[in-house]
Amino acid sequence: MVYCWKCGSQVGEQAALCPKCGATLRGTMGVQSPTGFELLRDDRSVQNHWARRVLAILIDAAIVVIVLAVIATVFAIPFFIGLGFPSTAVSAFPAWWAGWWAAWLAWASLVLFLYSFLAEGLYGRTLGKEIIGLRVERIDGKSMDLRSSFIRNISKIYWLLLVLDVAVGLGTHGEMSQKWSDRFIGTKVEAKTHMTIIP
């Protein structure tokens, strides 16, 4: 099987152009492209790219956690000063606390998804990506839209889905910067500034 060097789509062995993104295939090296994991193992620039991606999502997650912590603290003040605890709640405090944390983490995941979906759909980047110098782009050259952003960010609802999305993208042939959802919808993450995390 052969794959487009630009978008990772499977193409015919004699094709001159990729039917999905229009990239020229004749005379290009690496039409039978290695997987993202193979590149990640051997190529320092690919390692640097994904390190920047991880750092960007950690920044975004920290922003979401801080905002939600401030909101949760404001709403929890009556409980902390003793106005919101009924007498039965004090004896059930550990169970209440565990349930509160589980709900808070679920809200954090949902807010991270909504934040990423809206920021990338409207501006092509989140604050984390802006700080790190990354931008989400469509392969066809059109502006990012909410539909593309929704599909590429849906895996952020649950961390295990995000890990699986990245692993499937890196485990298949194609553009090394694409998660599986990027490949499906036709988007990729491009570096807009030079930044070296892994020397």
Secondary structure, DSSP 8 states (H G I E B T S, - for coil): -EE-TTT--EE-TT-SB-TTT--B-TT-TTSS--BHHHHHHH-HHHHHHHHHHHHHHHHHHHHHHHHHHHHHHHHHHHHHTTSS--HHHHHTHHHHHHHHHHHHHHHHHHHHHHHHHHHHHHHS--HHHHHHTEEEEETTS----HHHHHHHHGGGGSHHHHHHHHHHHHHSBS-TT--HHHHHHTEEEEE-S---S--
